Amino acid sequence: MRAMVYRGPYKVRVEDKPMPTIEHPNDAIVRVTMAAICGSDLHLFHGMMPDTRVGMTFGHEFIGVVERVGPSVQNLKAGDRVMVPFNVYCGSCYFCARGLYSNCHNVNPNATAVGGIYGYSHTCGGYDGGQAEFVRVPFADVGPSIIPDWMDDEDALLCTDALATGYFAAKLKLQGGSPIALNWAIDSVRKGGTVSVMGAYGPMFSAVKFGDAMNKGLTLRMNQCPVKRQWPRLFSHIQNGYLKPNDIVTHRIPLDHIADGYHIFSAKLDGCIKPIILPRAS
């Protein structure tokens, strides 16, 4: 299959890789119909995320069609059109039982630090992502959902991270971002206030003023978005016309040209806000 492959900082290309296989009875293989480059993928692209290994395929935002399923999968079948949250999670551990899917303890050897994320370095479990023609989806009965018939593909794609994470942030009134933004929040919030952090917080240089936060008596709240918990309300908002996620999409790029897509997005060229990758357009 054709897939985006990381070759070092600022170096990605499309290569032939072996087709993913069913490795566990709960796996599914999904033929990717659409993926996206996320702003947090640029941390990987720039070489700023620990343990990002040469040969890895990025992409934690993707949708597709189920190609085949393992013998234990009950809720999906070949041909189903599915959306896959960026969180890889088991659905049964202490954290998953409480809806904290981004904190799953069974999907990553580094689970004491971070849960599992598709295409986001071996720090996050080493799962290849969806910027490819096919992807292996573990725990297929708990992560993916069948896309509603009324939902547009691009809207479904953006629900897998960008929209869900933004909604998670907005409803909790969170402040986050770069070290500058976090330090600004710590400086600006009143004593005894709350600063919350979400999104991608991987690069090791992102030091913030924890001493100041302690001295001001601040409460710090933070987490990766548990994507699937956001879907019921997001689906309702989209169906009722309150949200149109694909309004932010500016570029639609064939998989074979993904290196150009990363360059355009990273350099903020051509008004690029959200690039979508089309495997079958290559």
N, C-alpha and C positions, 0 to 999 in steps of 0.2 A: 504494500500500500504506500501511498505518498503521505508524507508527514513533515511538518516543521521540525527542524532539529537544531538544538543549541550547540554552537561551536566555540563559545567564548564570549566575553563581553563585546557587545555591539555586533556580534556575528551570528546570524541565523540563516538557515537555508532549507530548502525542501529536498528530501532524499527518499529513497525507497527503504522502508523498514518492514520487518516481518509483521504479518497480520497478528493482531492480538488473539489470544485463545482463551477458552474457558479454563480457568485455573482452579476454580472452586465451584461446587454445585450451586452456589447462590449468585454466580456471576451472570452478566449479560454482555453481549457484544453489540455495540450500537454503531450503525453507519451514520456518520456525522453529516447532516445536511447544512448546518450553519454553525459557525463559531464566532467568537469576538476576541479582539485584543483589548484587554483591560488595562487601565492605568497602572494597576499593581503589577502587571506583566513587565512593565518597564523596569521595575526593580531587578527582575531576573535578567532582562536584556542588558542592563547596565552593569551586571556582575556584582550587584550589591546584596544579594540574598545568599546567606551561608549555605554551602553544600548544594549548589546548583551545578549539576554534573554535565559534562560534554556528552551529547547524544540524547539528552532529555527532550521530550516534546511538551511544549507549554499548552496552556488553554484550559481555564477552569470555567469558562462560559460556553456552553454548547448545547445544541439540541440535535435530534436525529431520529432514525427509525431503527427499531430493534431488529437485528440481523438473526441472532439466535440467543437462547437462554440455557443456563445450566439446569440440571434435573430437579433441583430443589426450588426453583423460582415458580411462584404461584400467581403473581399479580400481573405479569407481563408475558407477552407472546410475540413471536416474529411478526413484523409488520406494524406493530404499535408505534405511533408517533409520540416521542417522549421528550420531556425537558428534564435536565439533570442538575440539581443544585451543586454548587461548587464544593460543599462539604461532603467528604466521604465519611460515612458513619454506620455503625452496626445496628442501631435501633433498639438495643437491649441492655446496654451497660447502665451504670448509675446515672451518668450524665444524659444519655439519650432518653432514659425514662422520664427525665425532667425537662425534656425539650431542648436541652443544651447540645444540639447536634454538632456544633463546631468544637465541642470539647470532648468528643467521643474518645474513650480510653482504649479501644480495641483495634484501631486502624493505623497506628503509627508507633514505631519503636521509640519515638521522641514524644509520646503522648503526655508525659508530665509537663511538657512545654507548649505543645500545640497539637491540634487534632489533625485529621487528614484533609488534604486539599488536592484536587486534580491539577497536575501540571505545574506544581509549585515547589520544586526542589525536593531533595531527599530529607531536608529538615521537616517537611510536611508529609512525609510518607513515601516519596519516590514514585507516585502514581503518574504515568504518562497522561497528558491532557488531550483535549479535543481539537487542537489545531492540526487535524489529520483526517484521513478518510474514514478511519474506524477507531474505536476506543473501547477498552474493557471497563465495564462498570461493575464494581463489587457491590454486594448487598443490594442486589437489584430490586428486591421486594420492598425496601424501605426508603431508598433515595429517590429514584426517578418517579415521575408522575406522567400519566398520559395527558397530552396537551388537549384542552377542551376544543371541540370542533369549531367553536366560534372565534377562537383566538388566532391572531396572525402569528406567523413563525417568528418574525423579528421581535414582536412583543414578548413572546414566550422566551426567546433567547435572553432578553434583557432581564427577565425575572429570575434567571439563574444566579445572578449576582448583583449587577449594577443597580437595578431598580429595588431589589429586596434590601440591599445594604443601605441605599439611600433612604428607604422608608423606615428601616430599623433606626437609622440615625435621627431622622426627622421626628418620629413619634416620641423618641426619648430625649429630644432636644440636646443632642450630643455635640461636643466640640472636638475636632480631631484634625489630623493631617500631618504636616511636616513638623520637625522639631521646633521651627519658628512658631508655627501655629499653636503647638502644645504649650510652649513657654509663654506665648502671649495669653493663652487661656489661664495658665497658672498665675500670671501676673495680674490679670484683669478681674478674675472672679473675686467676690467678696470673701472675707474670712469666714470659715465654716461652710463655704459653698461646695459645689460638686463639679468636677471636671470628668468627662467621660471620653474614652478613646475607642475608636473602632476603625475597621478597614484593615489595611495591611501595615503591620509594624514589624518589619523584618530587619532592615539594615542596622548593623551593630553601632553605627555612629550616631544613631538617633537618641542622644542623651538629652534628658529633660531635667528640669529643676525639682527633683524630688525633695531635696532639702527645704526649698522654699514652700513646697506643698505641705510638708510636715509642719513647718513653723506657722503656717496660716491655718492649720487644722482642717485642711481640705479632705473631702472624700473623693477618691479616684475610682471610677467605674470603667470597665473595659471588656471587650470581647469581640470575636469575629461574629458576624451575623449568622444565626441559625436560620438559613434561608427558607426552609419549607414551612416554618412557623408563620412566615409573612404571607404565604401564598393565598390563603382564603380571603383576606381583606384586599390584597392586591388584585386578585381575580375579579372581585366585586367592583373595585374602582375602575378597572379597565373595561369590564363589560358595561358599566353604567356611563362610560365616556368621561369619567373624571381624570383619567390618566391615559396618555398615548405614548407608551415608552419609546417607540421607534422614532419619535420626533428628534431624538438626539443623534441618530445615526447619520453620519456625513459621508462615509466611504464604504463601498462594497468591493472587496478585493478578492480575486481568485487565489486559491491556496498557493499556486506556483509563484505568485508575486508577493508572498507574505513578507519577504525581506524588505521590499519597498514599503509595505504597510507599516512595519516597525519603524523604519527610518522617518516616514512622514509623521507618524504619531509622536515619536520621541522628539523630533525637531519642531513639532507644532507647525508643520507646513500646511498650506492649502486649507486653512480653517478646520483642521481635523479635530473632531471632538470624540467620535466613537466609530472605529473601523470594524466592519464585519467581514469575516473570512468565509468564502464559498468554496468548499472542497470540490464540488462537481462542476464549477465554472472554470476550473483550471485546464 
